[in-house]
């Protein structure tokens, strides 16, 4: 589970401001943190199919946001995926 302080730190880092929760970069960073956090849960609970469905929804949402950011601002997209370590 992501704590409130961790969430605020992620928003401040990627949103540019602590109150800018709606920026695409901040949303992608928060989804990435939640997805990474859930990886341990699914290693311990492989039969949690309902949770797995939620995880796949989050991955799809992140993919759509990344596609939007790539089309809107390619440089911001490249720096974001490099800082989050999403691609090679």
C-alpha positions as YAML, in Angstrom:
chain: A
units: angstrom
residues:
- id: 1
  name: UNK
  ca: [0.00, 0.00, 0.00]
- id: 2
  name: UNK
  ca: [1.27, 3.45, -0.87]
- id: 3
  name: UNK
  ca: [1.23, 5.81, 2.09]
- id: 4
  name: UNK
  ca: [-0.12, 9.33, 1.92]
- id: 5
  name: UNK
  ca: [3.36, 10.78, 2.26]
- id: 6
  name: UNK
  ca: [4.72, 8.64, -0.59]
- id: 7
  name: UNK
  ca: [1.81, 9.70, -2.79]
- id: 8
  name: UNK
  ca: [2.41, 13.38, -2.04]
- id: 9
  name: UNK
  ca: [6.11, 12.96, -2.78]
- id: 10
  name: UNK
  ca: [5.39, 11.31, -6.14]
- id: 11
  name: UNK
  ca: [2.93, 14.06, -7.07]
- id: 12
  name: UNK
  ca: [5.39, 16.79, -6.09]
- id: 13
  name: UNK
  ca: [8.19, 15.11, -8.06]
- id: 14
  name: UNK
  ca: [6.35, 14.37, -11.28]
- id: 15
  name: UNK
  ca: [3.50, 16.90, -11.20]
- id: 16
  name: UNK
  ca: [5.74, 19.91, -10.75]
- id: 17
  name: UNK
  ca: [3.64, 21.07, -7.79]
- id: 18
  name: UNK
  ca: [2.21, 19.31, -4.74]
- id: 19
  name: UNK
  ca: [-1.32, 20.20, -5.84]
- id: 20
  name: UNK
  ca: [-0.97, 19.21, -9.49]
- id: 21
  name: UNK
  ca: [-2.47, 15.73, -9.14]
- id: 22
  name: UNK
  ca: [-4.07, 15.73, -12.58]
- id: 23
  name: UNK
  ca: [-0.95, 16.03, -14.68]
- id: 24
  name: UNK
  ca: [-0.33, 13.09, -16.96]
- id: 25
  name: UNK
  ca: [3.15, 12.49, -15.57]
- id: 26
  name: UNK
  ca: [1.90, 12.39, -11.99]
- id: 27
  name: UNK
  ca: [-0.91, 9.97, -12.88]
- id: 28
  name: UNK
  ca: [1.49, 7.65, -14.67]
- id: 29
  name: UNK
  ca: [3.96, 7.75, -11.77]
- id: 30
  name: UNK
  ca: [1.20, 6.95, -9.25]
- id: 31
  name: UNK
  ca: [-0.08, 4.05, -11.34]
- id: 32
  name: UNK
  ca: [3.46, 2.72, -11.69]
- id: 33
  name: UNK
  ca: [3.97, 2.87, -7.92]
- id: 34
  name: UNK
  ca: [0.70, 1.02, -7.31]
- id: 35
  name: UNK
  ca: [1.51, -1.61, -9.95]
- id: 36
  name: UNK
  ca: [4.97, -2.21, -8.49]
- id: 37
  name: UNK
  ca: [3.48, -2.44, -5.01]
- id: 38
  name: UNK
  ca: [0.99, -5.09, -6.12]
- id: 39
  name: UNK
  ca: [3.68, -7.35, -7.59]
- id: 40
  name: UNK
  ca: [4.57, -8.69, -4.13]
- id: 41
  name: UNK
  ca: [0.91, -9.33, -3.35]
- id: 42
  name: UNK
  ca: [0.47, -11.50, -6.43]
- id: 43
  name: UNK
  ca: [3.62, -13.48, -5.69]
- id: 44
  name: UNK
  ca: [2.10, -14.40, -2.32]
- id: 45
  name: UNK
  ca: [-1.48, -14.81, -3.60]
- id: 46
  name: UNK
  ca: [-1.40, -16.29, -7.11]
- id: 47
  name: UNK
  ca: [-5.11, -17.22, -7.05]
- id: 48
  name: UNK
  ca: [-6.34, -13.67, -6.46]
- id: 49
  name: UNK
  ca: [-8.04, -13.38, -9.84]
- id: 50
  name: UNK
  ca: [-10.22, -10.40, -8.94]
- id: 51
  name: UNK
  ca: [-7.15, -8.47, -7.84]
- id: 52
  name: UNK
  ca: [-5.36, -9.52, -11.00]
- id: 53
  name: UNK
  ca: [-8.19, -8.02, -13.05]
- id: 54
  name: UNK
  ca: [-7.75, -4.71, -11.21]
- id: 55
  name: UNK
  ca: [-4.02, -4.87, -11.88]
- id: 56
  name: UNK
  ca: [-4.62, -5.38, -15.59]
- id: 57
  name: UNK
  ca: [-6.99, -2.41, -15.60]
- id: 58
  name: UNK
  ca: [-4.30, -0.25, -14.01]
- id: 59
  name: UNK
  ca: [-1.73, -1.42, -16.56]
- id: 60
  name: UNK
  ca: [-4.15, -0.56, -19.38]
- id: 61
  name: UNK
  ca: [-4.86, 2.86, -17.93]
- id: 62
  name: UNK
  ca: [-1.13, 3.55, -17.63]
- id: 63
  name: UNK
  ca: [-0.62, 2.40, -21.23]
- id: 64
  name: UNK
  ca: [-3.32, 4.80, -22.46]
- id: 65
  name: UNK
  ca: [-1.84, 7.69, -20.49]
- id: 66
  name: UNK
  ca: [1.64, 6.91, -21.85]
- id: 67
  name: UNK
  ca: [0.26, 6.87, -25.39]
- id: 68
  name: UNK
  ca: [-1.40, 10.25, -24.81]
- id: 69
  name: UNK
  ca: [1.81, 11.72, -23.41]
- id: 70
  name: UNK
  ca: [3.86, 10.30, -26.29]
- id: 71
  name: UNK
  ca: [1.57, 11.95, -28.83]
- id: 72
  name: UNK
  ca: [1.42, 15.22, -26.90]
- id: 73
  name: UNK
  ca: [5.06, 15.73, -25.82]
- id: 74
  name: UNK
  ca: [7.65, 13.16, -26.91]
- id: 75
  name: UNK
  ca: [10.47, 14.63, -24.80]
- id: 76
  name: UNK
  ca: [8.42, 14.50, -21.60]
- id: 77
  name: UNK
  ca: [7.49, 10.92, -22.48]
- id: 78
  name: UNK
  ca: [11.13, 9.91, -22.93]
- id: 79
  name: UNK
  ca: [12.27, 11.51, -19.68]
- id: 80
  name: UNK
  ca: [9.36, 9.95, -17.76]
- id: 81
  name: UNK
  ca: [9.94, 6.40, -18.95]
- id: 82
  name: UNK
  ca: [13.65, 6.80, -18.26]
- id: 83
  name: UNK
  ca: [13.06, 8.02, -14.71]
- id: 84
  name: UNK
  ca: [10.45, 5.33, -13.96]
- id: 85
  name: UNK
  ca: [12.45, 2.59, -15.66]
- id: 86
  name: UNK
  ca: [9.52, 1.37, -17.75]
- id: 87
  name: UNK
  ca: [11.27, 0.53, -20.99]
- id: 88
  name: UNK
  ca: [14.71, -0.63, -22.07]
...
